[in-house]
Each structure stands twice: as structure tokens, then as C-alpha cells.
Amino acid sequence: MRRVQCPSCGVTHVVLPADLCAYRDAKLPDVEVAVDAQSCGPTAAAATAGQQAAVGTSAVRRVRRWLRAFDGRFDQRLFALLPPVDGTWLERVRRVVGSWAGALVRLRSWLWEKHRVLFLGPTGLRRNGLAWDGSRRGSTDLGILTWHPDSS
């Protein structure tokens, strides 16, 4: 992973690949596949998402945590940012960014460009890369932000 230093504040940031979930060892395409397969149960969702390589039932627990993370406040915040169309949160996302594979990766870019909100995957949403209360804790640069090494 690439590390960069902010020229204005001097803080070092890790620039994550666009498809990696922040604070999780998961990729957005795997999470998307698990969300699609959730109606078949967490075991099937874990197998579909390629998580069965994990030891024992930890893959199923991991996928259950992903699916639980997309309830409640996440839905409300995401629905407030998406155009008003019918369907579940993932169906609405696909209507906005396209229905082919990789919708969550495209959602990350769309949310940043349109609303300056970072989509971190199951970890949630961050306005301007910060926690919703505006504090600095948990700030994340996912490679979406523009950084110029020559600007000091």
C-alpha cells in the first residue's frame, strides 16, 4: 500500500486500492456478491463471496457482520444521497451507477464526486472523509482524493 504525507498538515495517510474496504480485510466486489446472495442465507453468501477459505465458521460470521452493517443508519444516510428510486439500497445503487459487476466500487467514486462522502464498505459512510460528527478520528484516504506530490 502506498503511503503519502499531507503537505499542509504533515499527517501520513495510507492510500488504499479503490476496491478495498477500509478497516476490513475485504474487497467491495466480495461484499457486493455476499449482499446479492444474502436471501440464500449467510453460509451461501459466504461461499458465493469466496470467504470459505477462512477457518471454520469465521467466514459466515464475517459475512453476517457485513450484512448487519448495511442496516439502520447506513440505509438512511445512503438513501438521502441517492436519487429517489424504488428498491433496496443495492438496487438503488445499481440504478444510479449501473447494474454490471463492481457497483460498490463505482458507488465509492460516485459518492465522492457528487457529495464528498466516502463509502468505506461495511464500515459505513464518512462525510469529507471524517466521522459524521466532524471529528478527525478515523479519517481515511482511499485514493479517491487528489494529491499532488509537488504541492507543498
Buried (B, 14 or more C-beta within 10 A) or exposed (E): EEEBEEEEEEEEBEBBEBBBBBEBEBBBBBBBBBBBBBEEEBBBBBBBBBBEEBEEEEBBBBBBEBBEBBEEEBEEBBEEBBEEEEEEBBEBBBBBBEEEEBBBBBBBBBBBEEBEBBBBBBBBBBBEBBBEEEEEEBBBBBBBBEBEEEEE
